[in-house]
Amino acid sequence: MEAFLDTLLHRLLPGGPTFEIHAFQGKSDLLGKLEERLRAYQRWLPDDWRLVVMVDRDNDDCQELKERMERLAAVSGLRTRSIAENDGWQLVNRVVIEELEAWYFGDWKAVRAVYPKLNPSVPRQASHRDPDAVAGGTWEAFERVLQREGYFKTGLRKIEAARAIAAHFDPDQNRSRSFANFWDAITEAAA
């Protein structure tokens, strides 16, 4: 995710707002440190700064995970986008459903720009029609599709793929609702 976002945001927000990406050692590390980290931000966060907290849903209940993140933000004293309405928000919580690779299925044109041997009809197949509902592990499904056409025979190199795909990604064309929710928050924060 870090490699993908770094490439995507530098490409789509050139000369615009600055940003930093703080990666954690997985979901449990993020959630374990989130309250303390948000309390620290709350003490000094300038009015025109926005925080975006992202986590993969994996097998968790999306609503419960989002509510947990919202509670941690509230306890920390930060106004989230979910509750601030037009009062200006400081933080938005986003759950990536199921994983980053779902976003790839949402912009198959970007994926095919990097891996041209891939079948252009993949997004029309029942198992991939809804990028946020790909069954059996999204990254595993993505890897299988790539391997069928001769890519990554020894296993998906996630960072390499993330950077390459992000270089071609078109937020306006992406079919993933999860990505659309993320991108709405980014464009609002950058405005």
Disulfide bonds with the S-S distance in Angstrom:
none
